[in-house]
């Protein structure tokens, strides 16, 4: 019998998977995360609408994502469960300072896809980088766009409440979100943000990071915002 058979009235689930911030080998922790994910997708606890991953490392996130699961195939009922999640709280150990450029690309793509898998149902997002400040998770396609990362922007159908901590903040972020990405945004809060003056970070054809001068920024024209 699964624990989710017993806790049929479960409304929120909190998981802690600290580990190391960089990629590491598949271990007991990752196997447990996959088992929890599969159990959720099999038992479909109908009252569960809030998921908290605090903290979680990059490898753990890779194995817990339901769309494009890492090693254990996602079952056909997965979308039925995950499409009901309304609140996501993610405190993520920032692996980017430890990565080479190729691994940075892989991780950014993974994170972008994971968040995008909730774009229809999510109403509230609380996201924190643990360690060094990281990019705004809602603007990854804009900040890391380029030849090697061509994923479309995420359009959030229901998201209205956003709290971000320890992210890099640029002029125009809020307007960019409201204009095209989060049309129903009502509350947007930053805490311990790191204001960035330079332009957009991209990868060129060789996978090397480059910075577009601020005057050529994809956000140019949106103007500044105050919070």
N, C-alpha and C positions, 0 to 999 in steps of 0.2 A: 504494500500500500504506500502511495506517495504521500508526503507531508501535505501536499496541496489537496489531497482528498479529505484530510482532517480539517485543514484551515480553509474551508469553503467560503467563509465570510471575509477572507483577507482582502483588504482594500489597498494596502501599500506594502512594498517589499524593499528592504535595504540590504545591500550586499557590499562587503568590504573585501577588496583584493589588492592590497598595496604593492607587494613585489618590488621589482626594480623598474626604473623609468624607461629603460631601453628595451629592445627586443631581447627575449631570452627563450630558452628551449621550453618545449611543452612539458608541463609537469603536473603534479597533483592538483594544484590550484586551478590551472586551466581546464583540466578534466572535470573538476567540480563545477566550474562555470558552465561548461557545455551541458553537463547533466541537469543543472538547474534550468537552463534555457529549454532543453528538450522536454523536461517535466512540465514547464509552463505551457509549452505549445501542445502538449498532449492532454493535460487535464483542463486547460482553459478556464482558470478561476475567473468567473464572470464579474466579481466585484473588484478585482484588482485594476486600479487605474493609475497608480503612482509607482515609479521605479526610481530607486536611489542607488547609485554606484559611487561610493565614497569611502576611501579613495579607490581608484582603479588604475592599473598600469596599461600601457599600450598593448601588450600581448593579451592581457585579460579582456580588453575591449574587442580585440580581434576575434576571440573565441566566444564572446557573449553576443556579438551581433547576430541578428536573425536573417538578414538579407545578405546573401553571399557568405554564408557561414564558413568558417575556416576549414575545419576538418570533418565535423559531423554534419551530415546533410540536413538541411531544414525540412521538416515534414510539411505536408500540404495544409495543415491547419494553422501554421505559424501566423500567416497574415491575419487570420480571424482573431487571434489573441492580440498581437502587437498593434493592430489598428485601433484598439480600444484604449491604449495608454494615453492619458491626458496630461500627466505631469512627469517630467524627467529631470532628475537632479544628478549631475555628473561632476565629480571632482576628479580631474584627470592629472596624473603625474606627467609633466611635460617631458617628452622624450626628445624633442627636436634638438636641444643642445648636444645630445650624445650621438646624433646620426650623421652619416654621410648624406650627400644630396639625394642619392637614389632612394635611401630609406626614408628621408623626409617626404619625398613625393609619395611613396607607398602609404605612409602613415596619414598624410593629409587626405589622400584619396579615400582611405578607409574611414576616417572620421567624418568626412563630408558625406559619404554614402550612408554611414550609420545614422547620422542625424536626419538625412533626407528620407530615411525609411519611416519616420514619424511625421512627415509633413502634413498629412491629412487629419490626424487626430490630436496632435499635441496642442495644448492650450497654455501650458506654462513650462518654461525652461530655466533652470538654474545651473549655470556652468561656471566652473572655476578651474584655472590652471594651478597646479601645485608645483612649486619650484620657480623657474624663470617665467616671466610673462610670455604669453603665447598669443597667436592671432585670434581675432574675433571669430568664433566658430560659425557664425551666421554669414560671414563674408569670405569664406575660404576660396571660393571660385574667383572672387575679385582680387584678393591679395596674392593668391598663388596661381593666377591664371597663366596661360602660356601654351606652348606647343605640347608640353608633356602633361598638362592637366587641363582637359577641355570639358570637364563635367559642367552641365548647366547649373545655373543658380537654383537654389531651393526656394520655391514659393510655398509659404506656409498658409494653409487654408483656415486654420482656427487659432493660431498662436497669438496671444494678446499680452502675456506677462513674461518679461525677460529680465533675468538678473545675471550679470556677468562679473566675474571677479578675476583680477590679475591678467587682464587682456591688454593688448596694444590698441590704443584708440587713435583714430585719425579724424581730421575734420571731414564732415560730411557723412560719417557712418550712419547716424540716426536717420538722416533724410534718405539715404540710399536704401535703408531697410524699409522705411515706411512707403517709399515710392513704388518699389517693385517686388520686395521680398516678403514683408510682413504687413500686409494691408490692414490687418485688424489690430495692430499694436496699440495697446493702451498704457502700458507701464514698461519703461526701459530704464534699468538702473545699473550703473557701473560702480564698482568698488575696487580700490587699489589699482586703478588702471595706470598704464604707462603711455603717456602721450608721445606719439611718434610724428616727427616733422617731415621725414622723407616720403617719397612716393610709394608706388605699388611694387611689391616684391614678386618677381616672376622667375620662371625657369626658361632658359633659352634652349635652342635645339640640342645642345650638348648636355643639358641637364644642370647647367651652372646657374646659380642664383644671380640675378641682376635686379637693379632697382631703377624703375622708370622715374625720371625727374618729376618733381611735384607738379610742375606746370603741365605735364602730359598725363597726369593721373586720370584713371578711368572715373574717378569721383569728382574731377574738376567741374565746377559749375553747380554742384549741389550746395555749396556754402557750408558754413560752420553751424554748430548746434551747441546748445547749453543744456545741461542736465540738472 
